[in-house]
């Protein structure tokens, strides 16, 4: 099955995204300031991902139609490691009423 992330974006509007603050621009990392909050010395979180419903502030577009990440090249490790077609991906797609396969 082929999962087209550029049409989907469900993961960006389903899961909280936590990462180490050293991955943030304020500490010399790649994630731009203004798009995350440093919660403590060991956790930073992408803004919008802890809202109800969650939606990452870096996500643009309409879920299931056409989306893009404003910081794709600078996105944090959890986003880089997320696998299209994984169980988590399928759960996110279901939550947004999308087919389990693209």
C-alpha positions as CSV (number, residue, x, y, z in Angstrom):
1,X,0.0,0.0,0.0
2,X,1.2,3.5,-0.8
3,X,0.6,6.2,1.8
4,X,0.9,9.7,0.5
5,X,1.8,12.0,3.4
6,X,1.5,15.1,1.2
7,X,-2.3,14.3,0.9
8,X,-2.8,13.1,4.4
9,X,-1.3,15.0,7.4
10,X,-3.4,13.0,9.9
11,X,-0.5,12.3,12.1
12,X,0.2,16.1,12.5
13,X,-3.3,16.5,13.7
14,X,-3.5,13.5,16.0
15,X,-0.4,13.1,18.1
16,X,1.5,15.2,20.7
17,X,5.0,15.8,19.5
18,X,7.6,15.9,22.3
19,X,11.4,16.1,21.8
20,X,14.5,17.1,23.6
21,X,15.0,20.8,24.0
22,X,18.5,20.6,22.4
23,X,16.7,19.9,19.1
24,X,15.2,23.4,19.4
25,X,16.7,26.5,17.8
26,X,17.2,28.2,21.2
27,X,19.7,25.5,22.1
28,X,21.4,25.2,18.7
29,X,19.0,22.7,17.2
30,X,17.0,22.8,14.0
31,X,13.3,23.3,15.1
32,X,12.5,27.0,14.7
33,X,11.7,29.1,17.8
34,X,8.0,30.1,18.0
35,X,6.8,26.7,16.9
36,X,7.6,24.8,20.1
37,X,7.6,25.4,23.9
38,X,10.3,24.2,26.2
39,X,8.4,22.5,29.1
40,X,11.5,21.7,31.2
41,X,15.1,20.7,30.8
42,X,14.2,17.4,29.1
43,X,11.0,18.1,27.1
44,X,10.0,20.5,24.4
45,X,6.7,20.2,22.6
46,X,5.5,21.4,19.2
47,X,2.9,24.1,19.6
48,X,-0.6,23.0,18.9
49,X,0.0,19.3,19.4
50,X,-1.3,19.3,23.0
51,X,-4.6,21.2,22.1
52,X,-7.9,19.5,21.8
53,X,-8.1,18.6,19.0
54,X,-4.4,18.5,18.3
55,X,-2.9,20.2,15.2
56,X,0.7,21.1,14.8
57,X,1.3,24.8,14.1
58,X,3.7,23.9,11.3
59,X,1.0,22.0,9.4
60,X,-0.7,23.8,6.5
61,X,-3.5,22.6,4.4
62,X,-6.6,20.4,4.7
63,X,-6.2,16.9,6.2
64,X,-6.8,14.2,3.7
65,X,-6.6,16.5,0.7
66,X,-3.4,18.6,0.5
67,X,-1.0,19.4,3.3
68,X,2.5,20.5,3.9
69,X,4.9,21.1,6.8
70,X,6.3,24.6,7.0
71,X,9.5,23.2,8.7
72,X,9.9,19.8,6.9
73,X,13.7,20.1,6.7
74,X,13.9,21.3,10.4
75,X,11.2,19.0,11.9
76,X,12.0,17.3,15.2
77,X,13.1,13.6,15.5
78,X,9.6,12.2,16.3
79,X,8.3,13.5,13.0
80,X,11.3,12.2,11.1
81,X,10.9,8.8,12.7
82,X,7.1,8.5,12.1
83,X,6.5,5.7,9.6
84,X,3.8,6.0,6.9
85,X,1.6,2.9,7.0
86,X,2.5,2.1,10.7
87,X,-0.1,1.2,13.2
88,X,0.0,4.8,14.5
89,X,-0.4,6.1,11.0
90,X,-3.5,3.9,10.4
91,X,-5.0,5.1,13.8
92,X,-4.5,8.7,12.9
93,X,-6.1,8.2,9.5
94,X,-9.1,6.5,11.1
95,X,-9.5,9.3,13.6
96,X,-9.8,11.7,10.6
97,X,-12.2,9.4,8.6
98,X,-9.6,8.6,6.0
99,X,-9.2,5.2,4.3
100,X,-6.6,3.0,6.0
101,X,-4.7,2.8,2.7
102,X,-4.0,5.6,0.3
